Structure formats: structure tokens, C-alpha cells
Amino acid sequence: MAAVNADADGFWSAMPNGNRVNNSRQGRALVQSLFLGGSNTSPLSAIRSGVIPTAADALSAYDLRVSVQSGRTLLVNPGSAVIGRSGQGGYLSWELPAARTVTCDTPPATNPRNDIVVFRAYDTQLGDTIPASGGIPGRIEIITGQPGGTPVDPVTWDPILGHISTWPAAASGGGAGIPLARARVATDGTVTLTDLRRSTAPIGGVRVLLPGDLLSDPSFMPGDIAWYNGHRYWDGTSWNELSSPLGYAKGLIAKTVYSAEGVFDTQTETVGDGASFTFDPARSYQFEWQGTISATADRPYMSIGWRIANGGTVTNTSPLMYSTLLPIQGNGKFDKAHLTCPISGAAIAALGISAGTVRAAITHYITAGNGGSGWQVRGDNGAAPALPNKRHFAVFDTGLSR
């Protein structure tokens, strides 16, 4: 019985008889095979569009970030992206090596409008028409919206895959694109930006979530890893935190550094240094205070503890997480004292603290004894130490509670 054969569509860098046969569709197939897909069951049928983050600090990713340069002129940082197109795969696109400027149209007369800054790819092989102003098929454009009491966006995009699915008649020419920012233009010409960038990444890479991403956005490949204040992985149906014996520790999540001396008080409990953070009862924490503790005379002990409260204020009646006694004798001084308090989120919740923004702070007072009260205790930064040694209060996430 003869074998039944079927041709595949091709392979990359094929040069039979010395003739190069790669075409643009095969190039997009290569991109689609390397970057995150957009279907659970149909290989290479869809791709996740988005910016490829390559440059960032703790506050922002800079690739293709849009900012107001002046007036209605916007500055778009260099960067690269994958721009998906239904049934065609993804265009690997870039805007390098320098930032570009684009300008919003004249301000509306009576109501504000939404303009959308897009990264757009034109493919003349598919019938797209590149604007007459230039022959480059990859472009940064502003799609101008219509004024309104509650203005709406002039384009819409796929809520999961991220590519623009509709273009207004005024933006004819076809092509594929992704939104970078919403520029709300007021009647006085003031521009207010909303960052719409979503991210994509090569298969197996860590996808850093950008402001346009939602934590609820699904993935399409079990094992996909994303980063948002910690690593998460997709198990096929939902996102989970990356596992370890205590769950993945996020490390330092809040820190307040104090540059001046602070007088604690005498025998009255006083709330001192603290920091605010987002509390999750399912996780564990460690609180750290560092500074210099001293007394002006012989005292047997100082009481020091950590209190916590919902919101941004801690008082000397807030729930007490932990306390200890420190001996202070003969003008005692603990140079750069380093005090820690580890505690589980469940134990914090048992104190009546609920999930959300909470503040933890150190409290302190001198215990009574031998000659009455009146002795001071202070925390200060010592003699101009390096920043890590300055007086501070820090909060660490140590992973999921046991």
C-alpha cells in the first residue's frame, strides 16, 4: 500500500536550487511560533499582540511609552512589539533607535475627545494602503476621536489578544495595530494620557504585565509565567503564584527611610516609625525597624513593639502584633539596632485586620523604675551612615502562610 503524503507549508531559510523561497507570511509564521499564542486548541491560529518590555525600573516600563512633550505634542519612546492580524499571524515591529513625536489635532470647541495613539503596520500584499505622507509600513499614528460629554474611543481592540479590530472611516488604509495610549484632549488643548500598553513575550519567557494588562486576562499555554509584584503561572484555567515551600516570597514591599532624629518619649507609649502596604491574609510578613536607641540615664528596660491598623493611621491602642523588652543601662546605646518581627497573615487577620491597605508601626516607652520617669529614648540615623544603615521601617513579604 502506497504511503499517503501531504505537503507542509514550508520551512525557514529554505533555498532549494539556490533560490530563496521565504515569504512574508512565512516570516509571520516564524514570529507566531516563537511568541505567545492566542488559542487553546488551534496552533498558530492567533497570537497575543503587545509591547515587548526590554527596559524598566521599579516604577515603569519604557518601551513605546507615550508622554506629553508639550501642549498637544506627544513623545513615544523607542521599542518593539508584536502586532497581530486575524488569520495572518503577527508582525514583529519596532520603532528605533530614537523617540518620535506625534501631535494631536486641534482641540475640540465644546467637549473633550479621546484620541488613541497606535502602533500600526501596513501590508500592501494584503491590500493595505500606506498613507501618502510616507512609505514606511510601520507607523506611530494618532487616531482622532469625536468630541462628546462622555467621549468614546475611535477604535476598539480585542480584549484578550490586544490587536485593534475596527478602524474608523477617517483612518482608512487597512493594516493592523495595537493601542499605546489614550490622549483625552480638552477644549483648552490640555492632554491627559492613559497608558494602554499590553505586553507579550516569547514562549517560555516571563511576561511583565503593563498598565493595559488585566490580572484576569487568561493565557493560552499551561506553564506561561507572568510578573506583577511576583511571579504567577497559568495552570490551564487560572493564574497561581509560583510555588516554593512557603510560596514565592516577594521580598521588600514597603520601606520608609527617616533622615532625622526622632524622640520617642518617656513612660507614655508612643507610636513611631512605620510603613503602609497592601495586606493579604494568605501571606506571611516580616517587619523590620533599624535605628539607634539610647537613654539619657540608667533605666532597666525599654518596651518596644509593633502595632498594625487598617488604613493609614496606627495609635497606641491599635492591635499589638508583638512586643519585647530591651535593657537600657548607663546611658545605654544600641548602635544601629536591628529589630524584626515575623508573623503570618493569618495571625494578623486574627487581630481584626482585613485585606487591603494597612499600616504597621513601632511603638515604645520606658518602663517605670528607680527614680521615676523622665528618661528619653530616641531613634536616629547616627553619624551620616550609608543609606542602607539609616533609620527605617520596612515590610517584607516572606511568601504564602504555612
C-alpha positions in Angstrom: 0.0 0.0 0.0 1.4 3.3 -1.0 2.1 5.9 1.6 -0.2 8.9 1.7 1.8 12.2 1.8 0.9 15.8 2.4 2.9 18.9 1.9 3.6 21.3 4.8 3.6 25.0 4.0 7.4 25.4 4.2 10.3 25.9 6.5 12.5 28.8 7.3 15.7 29.6 5.3 14.9 27.1 2.6 16.9 27.7 -0.5 16.3 24.8 -2.9 18.4 25.1 -6.1 19.9 28.3 -4.7 16.7 30.2 -4.8 15.4 31.9 -1.7 11.8 31.0 -1.1 10.9 32.6 2.3 8.0 35.0 2.0 6.4 37.5 4.4 3.7 35.0 5.5 6.4 32.5 6.5 8.1 35.3 8.4 4.9 35.9 10.4 4.6 32.2 11.0 8.1 32.2 12.4 7.1 35.1 14.8 3.9 33.2 15.7 5.8 30.1 16.6 8.1 32.0 18.9 5.7 34.3 20.7 2.7 33.6 23.0 -0.3 32.3 21.2 -3.9 33.2 21.4 -5.8 29.9 21.2 -6.0 26.9 23.5 -6.8 24.4 20.8 -5.8 25.7 17.4 -2.0 26.0 16.9 -0.7 29.1 15.1 -4.2 30.4 14.6 -3.8 33.6 16.7 -1.1 35.5 18.5 -1.0 37.7 21.6 -0.3 41.3 20.4 1.6 43.6 22.6 4.7 45.6 23.6 7.9 43.6 24.3 9.3 45.0 27.5 13.1 45.4 27.5 13.8 48.5 29.7 12.2 49.2 33.0 12.8 50.3 36.6 10.7 49.6 39.7 8.1 52.1 38.6 7.6 51.9 34.8 8.5 50.1 31.6 9.8 52.5 29.0 9.3 50.6 25.7 6.9 52.5 23.5 5.7 54.6 26.5 3.8 57.8 25.5 4.3 61.0 27.4 3.3 64.6 26.9 6.3 66.6 25.5 4.5 69.9 25.4 1.0 71.1 24.6 -0.6 68.6 22.2 2.7 67.1 21.1 3.4 63.6 22.5 6.7 61.7 22.8 6.8 58.0 22.0 9.8 56.1 23.4 11.7 53.6 21.2 10.5 50.0 21.5 9.3 46.8 19.7 6.1 45.0 19.6 4.2 42.1 18.1 1.1 43.3 16.1 -1.3 40.5 15.4 -3.7 40.3 12.5 -6.6 37.9 12.3 -5.7 34.9 10.2 -2.3 36.3 9.4 -0.1 35.8 12.4 2.0 38.6 13.9 4.1 41.4 12.6 7.3 41.9 14.6 7.6 45.7 14.5 9.9 48.2 16.0 10.4 52.0 16.4 14.2 52.5 16.8 16.6 53.9 17.7 15.2 57.3 18.9 11.9 58.6 20.3 9.3 60.0 17.9 6.9 62.9 18.3 3.3 62.9 17.2 0.7 65.7 17.6 -3.0 65.6 18.4 -5.4 67.5 16.2 -6.7 71.0 17.0 -8.6 71.0 20.4 -12.4 70.5 20.2 -14.7 73.5 20.6 -17.1 72.4 23.3 -16.5 68.9 24.6 -13.4 66.8 25.2 -12.5 63.9 22.9 -10.5 60.7 23.1 -7.6 60.2 20.7 -5.8 56.9 20.5 -2.1 56.6 19.9 -1.5 53.4 17.9 1.4 51.4 16.6 0.2 50.4 13.1 1.6 48.0 10.4 0.5 48.3 6.8 0.9 45.2 4.5 0.4 46.2 0.8 0.4 42.4 -0.1 -2.9 42.2 1.7 -4.3 45.3 0.1 -3.4 47.9 2.7 -2.7 51.5 1.6 0.2 53.2 3.3 -0.6 56.9 3.9 0.8 59.3 1.2 2.8 61.1 3.9 5.4 58.3 4.0 6.2 55.0 2.6 7.3 53.2 5.8 4.8 50.4 6.6 5.3 50.6 10.4 3.9 53.8 11.8 3.1 55.6 15.1 -0.3 57.3 14.5 -2.9 59.2 16.4 -6.5 58.2 15.6 -8.6 61.2 16.3 -11.9 60.7 18.1 -15.2 62.6 18.2 -15.9 65.2 21.0 -18.6 64.3 23.5 -19.9 64.8 27.0 -18.6 61.3 27.7 -16.1 60.8 24.8 -15.6 57.3 23.4 -12.5 55.7 21.8 -12.4 55.9 18.0 -11.0 52.4 17.7 -11.7 49.1 19.6 -9.3 46.3 20.3 -9.6 42.6 21.1 -9.9 42.4 24.9 -7.7 39.4 25.2 -5.4 39.3 22.2 -4.9 43.1 22.1 -4.9 43.9 18.4 -7.2 46.7 17.0 -10.3 45.1 15.4 -12.0 48.2 14.0 -10.8 51.3 12.3 -13.0 54.4 11.7 -13.6 55.6 8.1 -11.3 58.6 8.8 -8.4 56.1 9.4 -8.8 54.2 6.2 -6.0 52.2 4.7 -6.3 48.9 6.5 -3.5 47.4 8.4 -3.1 46.0 11.9 -2.4 47.9 15.1 -2.2 48.0 18.8 -3.1 50.9 21.2 -0.3 52.6 23.1 -2.2 55.3 24.9 -5.5 57.2 25.2 -5.0 61.0 24.9 -8.0 62.9 26.2 -7.9 66.3 24.6 -9.7 69.1 26.5 -11.2 72.2 24.9 -8.2 74.2 26.1 -5.7 71.8 24.5 -4.7 70.0 27.7 -3.9 66.4 27.1 -4.4 63.7 29.7 -2.8 60.4 29.0 -3.9 56.9 29.9 -1.3 54.1 29.3 -3.0 51.3 27.3 0.1 49.2 26.6 -0.3 45.5 26.9 2.7 43.1 26.9 3.7 40.0 25.1 6.8 37.8 25.4 8.5 34.8 23.7 7.2 31.4 24.7 8.9 30.3 27.9 9.8 33.9 28.8 8.4 35.9 31.8 5.8 38.3 30.5 5.9 41.6 32.5 2.4 43.0 32.9 2.0 46.6 31.6 -0.7 49.1 32.6 -3.1 47.9 29.8 -3.0 44.3 31.1 -5.6 43.0 33.4 -4.7 40.5 36.2 -7.8 38.4 35.0 -6.6 38.2 31.4 -6.2 34.5 30.6 -3.2 32.8 29.0 -3.4 30.0 26.4 -0.5 27.8 27.5 -0.1 26.0 30.8 3.2 27.0 32.3 3.1 30.6 31.0 4.7 32.8 33.6 3.9 36.5 34.1 5.2 39.1 36.6 3.2 41.5 38.6 4.8 42.2 42.0 5.7 38.5 42.0 5.7 35.6 39.6 2.5 33.9 38.5 1.9 30.8 36.4 -1.0 29.7 34.3 -2.2 26.2 35.0 -4.6 25.9 32.1 -7.6 27.5 33.8 -6.3 30.1 36.2 -3.3 32.1 37.5 -1.4 30.8 40.6 1.5 32.1 42.5 4.8 30.4 41.8 5.3 27.6 44.4 8.0 27.2 46.9 8.0 25.7 50.5 6.5 29.0 51.8 5.1 30.2 48.4 7.1 32.6 46.3 8.4 35.4 48.5 8.0 38.9 47.1 10.7 40.4 49.4 10.7 44.1 50.3 7.2 45.6 49.6 7.3 48.8 51.7 10.0 50.9 53.3 10.1 54.3 54.9 13.6 55.9 55.5 14.0 58.6 58.1 16.9 61.1 57.8 16.4 63.0 61.1 16.5 62.1 64.8 13.2 61.3 66.3 12.4 61.5 70.1 10.3 58.5 71.2 9.0 59.6 74.6 9.2 58.7 78.3 6.8 56.3 80.1 4.0 57.0 77.7 3.6 54.6 74.8 4.2 56.5 71.6 3.7 55.4 68.0 6.9 56.0 66.0 8.2 54.9 62.6 6.0 52.9 60.3 5.1 52.0 56.7 1.9 51.2 54.8 1.4 48.2 52.5 -1.2 46.0 50.8 -2.1 43.2 53.2 -3.1 39.7 52.1 -4.2 37.4 54.9 -2.9 34.3 52.9 0.7 35.5 53.1 3.4 35.9 55.7 5.3 39.0 56.6 8.4 40.3 58.4 8.6 43.8 59.9 11.9 45.4 60.4 13.0 48.5 62.3 16.5 49.8 62.3 18.0 52.8 64.1 19.9 53.9 67.2 18.3 53.5 70.6 19.7 55.3 73.6 18.7 56.7 77.0 19.8 59.7 79.0 20.2 57.8 82.3 20.1 54.4 83.9 16.8 52.7 83.2 16.1 49.0 83.5 14.1 48.4 80.3 12.5 49.9 77.2 9.3 48.3 75.9 9.2 48.2 72.1 6.5 46.6 69.9 4.8 46.5 66.6 1.2 47.6 66.2 -1.0 47.5 63.0 -4.2 49.0 61.8 -6.4 49.2 58.7 -5.9 52.4 56.8 -3.0 54.8 57.2 -3.0 55.5 61.0 -1.7 53.5 63.9 -2.3 54.5 67.5 -1.2 53.1 70.9 -4.5 51.3 71.1 -4.2 49.6 67.7 -3.8 45.8 67.6 -0.4 44.7 69.0 1.4 42.1 66.9 4.5 41.6 69.1 6.4 43.3 71.9 9.7 42.8 73.7 11.8 44.4 76.4 15.3 45.9 75.8 17.6 46.6 78.7 18.9 50.2 78.8 21.5 51.0 81.4 24.1 53.7 82.0 23.2 55.9 79.1 22.9 52.7 77.1 23.1 52.9 73.3 22.4 50.2 70.8 24.2 51.4 67.7 22.1 50.7 64.6 19.7 48.4 66.4 18.1 45.9 64.0 14.8 44.6 65.3 12.5 42.2 63.4 9.0 40.8 63.8 8.0 37.8 61.7 4.3 37.0 61.6 1.8 35.1 59.4 -1.1 36.9 57.6 -3.5 34.6 59.5 -2.2 35.8 62.8 -2.6 39.4 61.7 -6.1 38.7 60.4 -6.9 37.2 63.8 -6.2 40.7 65.3 -9.1 42.1 63.3 -7.1 43.4 60.4 -8.7 42.8 57.0 -7.2 42.6 53.5 -6.3 45.9 51.8 -4.2 48.9 52.8 -2.8 48.7 56.3 -0.1 50.4 58.2 2.4 48.8 60.7 4.4 50.9 63.1 6.8 50.6 66.0 5.7 51.7 69.5 7.9 52.3 72.5 8.2 53.6 76.1 10.5 53.4 79.1 9.3 51.1 81.8 8.9 52.5 85.4 11.6 52.0 88.0 14.4 53.5 90.1 13.8 57.2 90.4 10.6 57.7 88.4 10.1 58.7 84.8 11.5 61.3 82.6 14.1 59.4 80.5 14.2 59.8 76.8 14.7 57.2 74.1 15.4 58.2 70.6 15.9 56.6 67.2 18.2 58.4 64.8 20.4 57.8 61.8 23.7 58.1 63.7 26.6 59.9 62.2 25.7 60.1 58.5 25.7 56.3 57.7 25.2 55.0 54.2 21.6 54.8 53.1 21.0 51.1 53.9 22.0 51.9 57.5 19.7 54.8 58.1 16.9 54.6 60.4 14.0 52.9 58.6 10.8 50.8 58.9 10.5 48.1 56.3 7.9 45.4 55.4 8.9 42.1 53.7 6.6 39.6 52.1 8.0 36.2 53.0 5.6 34.0 51.0 2.4 32.1 51.5 1.5 31.2 55.0 2.0 27.6 56.0 
